[in-house]
């Protein structure tokens, strides 16, 4: 029973700095960039090529269940908190996910 409870809180995703996140995303041939902020935040500006699924919406789990499990998802929000929550949910659904630690402001404008 204790093992089961620990598994509920296990972290099954990586937190990466902006530079490492961008580098790994760009070198992956099987990655999806996912912005989990609200549609309003997304429309006000996001990372080019990102898809939007609002982690705070009631339909988030349904949207996650439709995602391709053969892909790797690079997830971000404004500060990194909502994306960490999204990563917990998504990894629990069997998806491979990476979180942008610190949020969208940590995305480097130029890869170095």
Secondary structure, 3 states (H helix, E strand, C coil): CHHHHHHHHCCCCEEECHHHHHHHHHHCCCEEEEECCCHHHHHCCCCCCCEECCCCCCCHHHHHHCCCCCCEEEEECCCCHHHHHHHHHHHHCCCEEEEECCCHHHCCCCCC
